[in-house]
Amino acid sequence: MEYRISDSLANLKPSAIREIFKSLTDPTIISFSGGNPSPLSFPVEKMAAISADIFAENASAALQYGITEGYTPLREAVRARLKTRFGIDREGDTTIIVTGGTQGLELTCRTLCNPGDTVIAENPSFIGALNSFRATGCNVKGVTLREDGMDLSELEAILKSDDRVRMIYTIPTFQNPAGTTSTEANRRGVYALAKKYGVMILEDNPYGELRFAGKDVPTIKSMDTEGIVFYCSSFSKILSSGMRVGFLVGPDAVMQKIVVAKQCEDVHTNLFFQMLTYRFMTECDLDAHIRSIQDLYRGKCELMLRSLDEYMPKEVTYTRPEGGLFLWVTLPEKIDMNAFVKEALARKVAVVPGTAFNCDTAAPSPSVRLNYSMPSDENIVRGCKILGELAAEMLCR
């Protein structure tokens, strides 16, 4: 039988990251390719104790249906933390719990955009978000990501020329894949252009709690006086990625429709894990736990940067993040990125090709993304040495 795939999915390609994961069943491979938090960051003992208590005292509620908006105590705790930690407290906004941050991105796009509308994103950007936008039928247009953030001139040029732009998607803090952080001036510039041209902003901040160097930069949402910014984040990077507990904040009028869209998708986010997250937030020292993760990633990032400094040819450049999980390695023009990725895997080091993060799926890229949260310290050093030797060889060919 010939199977017909819907137009919205027919041209979607599988995530290059997930495809690379399939090769990682070989325990000898050093993986710099994932986006996972370190298992060392999971507060297993405390979560086990809370879980046992929930099942002993409140199992009937934990195992029952819940409301789509999310477990009310958790929503209130999230709102309080967003106010004190990120300055997000706009009157007229609603906070809901979603099944991982990616669902918040998809629901926002699906609620705001029609097929054929345009979403603007940084180039490069998070592949999960880009595929969600494409699956909604949107055209994704990329704006060059510079060291200080989105290129504002390019952004305005698209806003001027395309009257179907509905949303600007941005990861301004420890950007995935680049690891860079937009300046406050750049964020204010993005907000001003969105206001000028009447489009919404979707601010994705899954890594905002993971700063291990430098100073915090105000969120775009904290600047929002007009109700044009949606803010999405999750507990994936600070508690557990597998629990799939995220949250979305936005203007109430739109959030009511987003709740309806979520009802169609999964009714509600896993209630047991919502209760577990709430109990951890209110009964444990969440800030101390996050500081321990920051210390862990500071050490791993510094080790990767020192190793790259030692082993990489000087022609290879890379970002120096102040937090998050990733850094972005750019190869000289002489080196073919796809050949580099393929040969690296043959030498038992897995990295993600930069093309996976392009807004234009047919565009080339000279870069690869490296993750430092997952590999052991020994493998960080050994993997960087292998990559450096490979780059040097390819420069001499």
N, C-alpha and C positions, 0 to 999 in steps of 0.2 A: 504494500500500500504506500502511496505517496503522501507524506505528511506535509501539511501547510503550516508554516510558522507565522505568527502574527507580525505585522509590519513593525511594531514597536520593538520586537526582540530579534527579528531576522538578521539584522546587521550588527548586533552586539557581539563583541568578542569576549571570550572568557578572560578573567583577570590574569595578567601575566604572573602576578605574585602567587595566585592560587595554583597556577600551572607549575610554577617552580617548586611549590610545596610538594608536589607529587614526586619529585625526584629526591626529596629529603628523607626518604625512608632508609637511605644508606647512612648509617651512623658515622661514617668517615667523612661526610661532607660538612664543611664549616659553613653555616648559614648566616649571611649578612642580609638575607632577603626578606625576612618577616617584618611584621609591625606589631608583634606581640609584646605585652609587658613581661618582664622577667618573672618566672615562677617564684624567685626569691622575694618578690614584692607582695605575694599573697599572704594575708594575715590568717593562716589556716587555723591555728589553735583557737583564736578568738571567734572566728566564724563558726567553727565546730561547736563551741560552747553556746553561742547564740542560737544556732540551728536546733540543738538539742532542746533548748528551753522553749523555742517556738513550738516544736512538735509536742512537748510535754504540756504546755499551757494553752496553746492557741492553734492547735492543728486544724480544727474545723474551719477557721477563718483563712488560714494560710493555704488550704487546699481547695478553697471554694472560688467561684467566679468573683471578680472585683469590678469596680467601675472603670470605664475606659480612660478617664482623666488620670487615673493613678491612685495609689494608696494615699489617702489624705494626709496622714502624719508625715509621710515622706515628702509629699509636695510642699508642705509647710516648712519642713527642715531644709529642703533645697532652696526655697525662696529666701529663707533667712541667711543661708550661706552665700547665696549670690549677692545679697545686699551688702554683707560685711566684707566679703572677699573680693568681689568684682564690681561693686558700685552699681549693681543692676536692681532698680527698684522703681520702675516707671508705673505710675498710676494708669490703670486701663490695660495692663498686660496680664496674661494668664500663663501659668506654668503647668505643663502636663508631663507625665512619665511616659517614655517611649521605649521600644524594644531595641536598645542600642542606639547610639547616635545616628547611625546611617538611616534608620527608619525616620528619624526626625527630619533629615535632609530630604528624603524621598517624599514624605507627606507634605512638607512645605512646598516643594516644587509642584507636586501633583495638584495641590489646592490653589496655587497662584497662577499656574501656567496651563495653556492649551497646547496641543500639538502644533508645531510650527513656530511657537514663540522662542525667544532667545534667552539663554542664561549666559552671563559673562562670568568667567572664572580666571583665576591666575593660571598662567602657563609656565611651568607644569602645575598639576593639581592632583588631588586625591582621586584615584581611579574609581573607588566605590561611589563617590558622589557623582563623578562624570557619567558613569554607567546608569545611575539612578535617573539623572536628568535626561539622558538619551532614551531610556526606556519609557519615559513620560512623553516622548515625541518631540522634545525640545532640541533646538540647535544650540550647540555649545561653542561660544567664541572665546578665544584665549587672549589675555592681556599679559604682556611680558612681566614676569616677576623679577624685580630688581632687588638690590640689597636692602633698600628701605621700604619695599612693598610694591604694590601694583603700579605700573607706569601710568600715571594720571593722564598724560596726554593721549595715550592709546585708548584708555578707558573712555575719555570724553569723545574721542573720534567715533567709537562704536556707538555710544549713546546718541550722538548727533545723527548718525547715518542709518541706524536701524530702529524703526519705530515699533518693533515687536519685542524689544528687550523688556523683560518683566522682573528680572532679578539679577543681582550681583552676588556671587558666591565667593567667600574669602576665608582663608585660614590664616589670620594675621599673626598668630603666636606659635612659634616653633613649627613652621609650615611643613606639611607633608606633600611632597617628598624633600623639600629643600632644606628644612631645618632653620630657615631664616625667620626673623621677627620684624614686622612692619613698625615703623616709627609712629609716634603719636601724630605727627604732622601728616603723614601719609594716610592714616586712618581718618583723620578729620577731613582730608581731601576727598577720600572715597565717599564719606558720608555727605559732604557738601554736593558732590556730583549726583549722588542718588536722589537727594532732595530736589536739586535743580531740575532733573529730568523725570521725576516722578516714578522712580523704580524702587523696589524693595531690596534690602540687603539680607543675606543669610550668612551670619557669622558663625563659623564652626570652630569650637575651642576645646577639643578633646585633650590637649596637652597643656592647658594653661596652668594646672597645678604643679607641673613638673619643672619649674624653673630652678636651676642649680647655680646660676651665675647671672650677673647683671641686675637690672632693676625692672620691676613690673611696669608695663605700659597699659594705660586704660583701655578697656574693651570698647569696641565701637558701640555696643549696646548701651554702655554707661553714658554715651554722648547723645542717645536717642531721645529727642524732645518731640518728634513728630509721629512716633509710632510706625517707623518704616524699617525697623531692624528686628529680625528673628535671630535668636541666640540658641545654639544647640551644643550640648556637651554630654558627657556620660561618666559613669563610674568605672568604665572598662580599664582605664590606665592607672587607677588608684586603688581599686578593690579587686575586681576580677573581670576580665574580658568575656569569660564564658557565661557570666550571669546575664548579660545583655540588658543592663539597666541604664537608660539614658534619660535626658530631659530636654524639653523644648520650651522656649519662652517667646511669646509674641503678642501682638494686639488681640484683645479678646474677640473682636468681631470675626477675625480670620481663624483664630484658634478653635472657635465653635465648629467651624467647618472641618478643620483638621481632625477634631475628635470624631466626627462622623466618618471621615475617611479611615481613621484608625479602627473604628468599629468594624468596617468591612474587611480589614486586613487580619486582625488577630484578637479582636474584642478588647483585650487588655494585656498589659505586660505581666509576666510571671509574678504572681502576687507573693509567693513565698520569698523570692529574692528581693522584692520591694520591701517586705517587712524586715528581712535580714539587713538590707542596706540602711534602713531607718534606725534599727537598733544599733548598728555599728556607729552610725553618725552621732547618736545621742548618748551611748553608753561607753564608748571607747574614745581614746584621744586621737581623733582623725588627723589633726594637724601634726602630731608627733609621728603618726604612721606615714604621712606624706613626706615629712622631712627625711625619714629613713629611706624612702624611695629616691628622693632628690640626691641624697648622699651616694646611694648605689649607682645611679646613672651619671652623676658627676665623675665618679671614678672610672666608669666604663668609657664615657665619652673622652675624657682626658687621655686614657690609655690608647684609644683608637687614634686620636689626633697625634699623639707622640709617635705611634707606630707608623702612621702615614708620613709624618715628617721625616722619619728615619729611612723608610724604604721606598717611598714614591719618588719618581723623577721630578725635578723641579718644574717641569712643563705641565704637570698635573696639578689642578687646583681643587680646593674643596672648602665647603662652608665650615664655620666654627660655631656651632649652635650654643645657645645659653640655656637650653632645656629641651625637653621632648625626647624623641627616640631616634632621630635620623640625621645623617649628613649627606651632602650631595657632592659627588665627585665628578669633575668635568675633565674629560680627556682632550689632549691636543688633537687638532684636525687630522693629523696623520694617522691616528689610531681609529679603526672602525669599531664603533661601540658594540654592534651586534657580534662581531667576531671576538671582541674582548670578553663579552659575557659568556659566549659559548666556550671559549678556551678556558676561562676561569672555572666554569663548572666541570670541565674535563680534568682540571687540576684540583677538584674537590672544594671549590669555594663558590657559593651561590650568591649572586647579586641581582638586583632588579634593573632591567634596561630602562633608560630614561624615556623611551618611546611609550612605555606603559602609562605614563602620566601626562601625555600630550593631549591638549584639547582637540587638536586635529590628529586623528589616528593615523593618517598617512605621512605626517611630518617626521623628519629625522630628529635625532637627539645625540649630542656628544657626551651625555652624562649617564651615571648610574647612581642608584640610591643604596646607601649602606645603613644597616641597623646595628646599634651597639647594645641594646638592652638584653637581647637573648643569648648571644654567644658567651662562653666562658672567657675569662681574662687570657688564658693560654691560647684559646682559639682566635681571639682578637689579634694578638700579636702575630700568630702564625699565619692567619688569613691575610693580614695586611702585607706581610712579607711576600706571600705568594702573589698577591695582586701587584705589588710594586715591581717584583721581578718580571712579571708578565708585561706590565706597561713598558718597562725598560727594553725588553726584547722586541716588542712591537714597534717601538720608536726607532730601533736600529734596522728594522727590515727594509 
